């Protein structure tokens, strides 16, 4: 079944893995003017303990977010580069799919009943 924006709205989950990495996904629709796309999101793959240069100082290995969308746009953070790349926002579904194609962990999502969340 194809993922829809409604499936992602309000979705949040964090999974921690035996290799001391984690994936944290938080997605919600918003009318806040700080998020012109209508979405506030973080799609994060990282380590529990930072170990530069394999991670950024906060443990990030790869992260998409729009924390500063109204001033900077949509960011892709990839270790070891401390400066994020500004990306074109392809839409929430496409970005969510892209994230999962780029991380080496099993996919989870709104329609997934397995795994642990926190």
Contact map, one row per residue, 1 for C-alpha under 8 A:
1110000000000000000000000000000000000000000000000000000000000000000000000000000000000000000000000000000000000000000000
1111000000000000000000000000000000000000000000000000000000000000000000000000000000000000000000000000000000000000000000
1111101100000000000000000000000000000000000000000000000000000000000000000000000000000000000010000000000000000000000000
0111111100000000000000000000000000000000000000000000000000000000000000000000000000000000000010000000000000000000000000
0011111110000000000000000000000000000000000000000000000000000000000000000000000000000000000110000000000000000000000000
0001111110000000000000000000000000000000000000000000000000000000000000000000000000000000000000000000000000000000000000
0011111110100000000000000000000000000000000000000000000000000000000000000000000000000000000000000000000000000110000000
0011111111100000000000000011000000000000000000000000000000000000000000000000000000000000000010000000000000000100000000
0000111111100000000000000011100000000000000000000000000000000000000000000000000000000000000000000000000000000000000000
0000000111110000000000000111100000000000000000000000000000000000000000000000000000000000000000000000000000000000000000
0000001111111000000000001111000000000000000000000000000000000000000000000000000000000000000000000000000000000100000000
0000000001111100000000011110000000000000000000000000000000000000000000000000000000000000000000000000000000000000000000
0000000000111110000000011100000000000000000000000000000000000000000000000000000000000000000000000000000000000000000011
0000000000011111000001111000000000000000000000000000000000000000000000000000000000000000000000000000000000000000000111
0000000000001111100001110000000000000000000000000000000000000000000000000000000000000000000000000000000000000000001111
0000000000000111110111100000000000000000000000000000000000000000000000000000000000000000000000000000000000000000000000
0000000000000011111111000000000000000000000000000000000000000000000000000000000000000000000000000000000000000000000000
0000000000000001111110000000000000000000000000000000000000000000000000000000000000000000000000000000000000000000000000
0000000000000000111110000000000000000000000000000000000000000000000000000000000000000000000000000000000000000000000000
0000000000000001111111000000000000000000000000111000000000000000000000000000000000000000000000000000000000000000000000
0000000000000001111111100000000000000000000011110000000000000000000000000000000000000000000000000000000000000000000000
0000000000000111100111110000000000000000000111110000000000000000000000000000000000000000000000000000000000000000000000
0000000000000111000011111000000000000000001111000000000000000000000000000000000000000000000000000000000000000000000000
0000000000011110000001111100000000000000011110000000000000000000000000000000000000000000000000000000000000000000000000
0000000000111100000000111110000000000000111100000000000000000000000000000000000000000000000000000000000000000000000000
0000000001111000000000011111000000000000111000000000000000000000000000000000000000000000000000000000000000000000000000
0000000111110000000000001111100000000011110000000000000000000000000000000000000000000000000000000000000000000000000000
0000000111100000000000000111110000000011100000000000000000000000000000000000000000000000000000000000000000000000000000
0000000011000000000000000011111000000111000000000000000000000000000000000000000000000000000000000000000000000000000000
0000000000000000000000000001111100100111000000000000000000000000000000000000000000000000000000000000000000000000000000
0000000000000000000000000000111110110100000000000000000000000000000000000000000000000000000000000000000000000000000000
0000000000000000000000000000011111110100000000000000000000000000000000000000000000000000000000000000000000000000000000
0000000000000000000000000000001111110000000000000000000000000000000001000000000000000000000000000000000000000000000000
0000000000000000000000000000000111110000000000000000000000000000000111000000000000000000000000000000000000000000000000
0000000000000000000000000000011111111111000000000000000000000000010011000000000000000000000000000000000000000000000000
0000000000000000000000000000001111111110000000000000000000000000000011000000000000000000000000000000000000000000000000
0000000000000000000000000000000000111110000000000000000000000000000000000000000000000000000000000000000000000000000000
0000000000000000000000000000111100111111000000000000000000000000000000000000000000000000000000000000000000000000000000
0000000000000000000000000011110000111111100000000000000000000000000000000000000000000000000100000000000000000000000000
0000000000000000000000000011110000100111110000000000000000000000111000000000000000000000000000000000000000000000000000
0000000000000000000000001111000000000011111000000000000000000001111000000000000000000000000000000000000000000000000000
0000000000000000000000011110000000000001111100000000000000000011110000000000000000000000000000000000000000000000000000
0000000000000000000000111100000000000000111110000000000000000011100000000000000000000000000000010010000000000000000000
0000000000000000000001111000000000000000011111000000000000011111000000000000000000000000000000000000000000000000000000
0000000000000000000011110000000000000000001111100000000000011110000000000000000000000000000000000000001000000000000000
0000000000000000000011100000000000000000000111110000001000111110000000000000000000000000000000000000000000000000000000
0000000000000000000111000000000000000000000011111100001000111000000000000000000000000000000000000000000000000000000000
0000000000000000000111000000000000000000000001111100000000100000000000000000000000000000000000000000000000000000000000
0000000000000000000100000000000000000000000000111110000000100000000000000000000000000000000000000000000000000000000000
0000000000000000000000000000000000000000000000111111001111110000000000000000000000000000000000000000000000000000000000
0000000000000000000000000000000000000000000000001111111110100000000000000000000000000000000000000000000000000000000000
0000000000000000000000000000000000000000000000000111111110100000000000000000000100000000000000000000000000000000000000
0000000000000000000000000000000000000000000000000011111100000000000000000000001100000000000000000000000000000000000000
0000000000000000000000000000000000000000000000000011111100001000000000000000001100000000000000000000000000000000000000
0000000000000000000000000000000000000000000001100111111111111000000000000000001100000000000000000000000000000000000000
0000000000000000000000000000000000000000000000000111111111111000000000000000011111000000000000000000000000000000000000
0000000000000000000000000000000000000000000000000111001111110000000000000000000000000000000000000000000000000000000000
0000000000000000000000000000000000000000000000000100001111110000000000000000000000000000000000000000000000000000000000
0000000000000000000000000000000000000000000001111111001111111000000000000000000000000000000000000000000000000000000000
0000000000000000000000000000000000000000000111100100001111111110000000000000111000000000000000000000000000000000000000
0000000000000000000000000000000000000000000111100000011100111110000000000000111100000000000000000000000000000000000000
0000000000000000000000000000000000000000000111000000000000011111000000000001111000000000000000000000001000000000000000
0000000000000000000000000000000000000000011111000000000000011111100000000011110000000000000000000000000000000000000000
0000000000000000000000000000000000000000111100000000000000000111110000000111100000000000000000000010000000000000000000
0000000000000000000000000000000000000001111000000000000000000011111000000111000000000000000000000000000000000000000000
0000000000000000000000000000000000100001110000000000000000000001111110001110000000000000000000000000000000000000000000
0000000000000000000000000000000000000001100000000000000000000000111110000100000000000000000000000000000000000000000000
0000000000000000000000000000000001000000000000000000000000000000011111111100000000000000000000000000000000000000000000
0000000000000000000000000000000001110000000000000000000000000000011111111100000000000000000000000000000000000000000000
0000000000000000000000000000000011110000000000000000000000000000000111111000000000000000000000000000000000000000000000
0000000000000000000000000000000000000000000000000000000000000000000111111000000000000000000000000000000000000000000000
0000000000000000000000000000000000000000000000000000000000000000000111111100000000000100000000000000000000000000000000
0000000000000000000000000000000000000000000000000000000000000000010111111110000000000110000000000000000000000000000000
0000000000000000000000000000000000000000000000000000000000000001111110011111000000000111100000000000000000000000000000
0000000000000000000000000000000000000000000000000000000000000011110000001111100000011110000000000000000000000000000000
0000000000000000000000000000000000000000000000000000000000000111100000000111110000011110000000000000000000000000000000
0000000000000000000000000000000000000000000000000000000000011111000000000011111011111000000000000000000000000000000000
0000000000000000000000000000000000000000000000000000000100011110000000000001111111010000000000000000000000000000000000
0000000000000000000000000000000000000000000000000000111100011100000000000000111111000000000000000000000000000000000000
0000000000000000000000000000000000000000000000000001111100001000000000000000011111000000000000000000000000000000000000
0000000000000000000000000000000000000000000000000000000100000000000000000000111111110000000000000000000000000000000000
0000000000000000000000000000000000000000000000000000000100000000000000000000111111110000000000000000000000000000000000
0000000000000000000000000000000000000000000000000000000000000000000000000000100011111000000000000000000000000000000000
0000000000000000000000000000000000000000000000000000000000000000000000000011110011111100000000000000000000000000000000
0000000000000000000000000000000000000000000000000000000000000000000000000011100000111110000000000000000000000000000000
0000000000000000000000000000000000000000000000000000000000000000000000011111000000011111000000000000000000000000000000
0000000000000000000000000000000000000000000000000000000000000000000000001111000000001111100000000000000000000000000000
0000000000000000000000000000000000000000000000000000000000000000000000000100000000000111110000000000000000000000000000
0000000000000000000000000000000000000000000000000000000000000000000000000100000000000011111100100000000000000000000000
0000000000000000000000000000000000000000000000000000000000000000000000000000000000000001111101100000000000000000000000
0000000000000000000000000000000000000000000000000000000000000000000000000000000000000000111111100000000000000000000000
0000100000000000000000000000000000000010000000000000000000000000000000000000000000000000111111110000000000000000000000
0011100100000000000000000000000000000000000000000000000000000000000000000000000000000000001111111000000000000000000000
0000000000000000000000000000000000000000000000000000000000000000000000000000000000000000011111111100000000000000000000
0000000000000000000000000000000000000000000000000000000000000000000000000000000000000000111111111110000000000000000000
0000000000000000000000000000000000000000001000000000000000000000000000000000000000000000000111111111000000000000000000
0000000000000000000000000000000000000000000000000000000000000000000000000000000000000000000011111111100000000000000000
0000000000000000000000000000000000000000000000000000000000000000000000000000000000000000000001111111110000000000000000
0000000000000000000000000000000000000000001000000000000000000001000000000000000000000000000000111111111000000000000000
0000000000000000000000000000000000000000000000000000000000000000000000000000000000000000000000011111111010100000000000
0000000000000000000000000000000000000000000000000000000000000000000000000000000000000000000000001111111000000000000000
0000000000000000000000000000000000000000000000000000000000000000000000000000000000000000000000000111111100000000000000
0000000000000000000000000000000000000000000010000000000000000100000000000000000000000000000000000011111110000000000000
0000000000000000000000000000000000000000000000000000000000000000000000000000000000000000000000000000011111000000000000
0000000000000000000000000000000000000000000000000000000000000000000000000000000000000000000000000001001111100000000000
0000000000000000000000000000000000000000000000000000000000000000000000000000000000000000000000000000000111110000000000
0000000000000000000000000000000000000000000000000000000000000000000000000000000000000000000000000001000011111000000000
0000000000000000000000000000000000000000000000000000000000000000000000000000000000000000000000000000000001111111011000
0000000000000000000000000000000000000000000000000000000000000000000000000000000000000000000000000000000000111111000000
0000001100100000000000000000000000000000000000000000000000000000000000000000000000000000000000000000000000011111100000
0000001000000000000000000000000000000000000000000000000000000000000000000000000000000000000000000000000000011111100000
0000000000000000000000000000000000000000000000000000000000000000000000000000000000000000000000000000000000011111110000
0000000000000000000000000000000000000000000000000000000000000000000000000000000000000000000000000000000000000111111000
0000000000000000000000000000000000000000000000000000000000000000000000000000000000000000000000000000000000010001111100
0000000000000010000000000000000000000000000000000000000000000000000000000000000000000000000000000000000000010000111110
0000000000000110000000000000000000000000000000000000000000000000000000000000000000000000000000000000000000000000011111
0000000000001110000000000000000000000000000000000000000000000000000000000000000000000000000000000000000000000000001111
0000000000001110000000000000000000000000000000000000000000000000000000000000000000000000000000000000000000000000000111
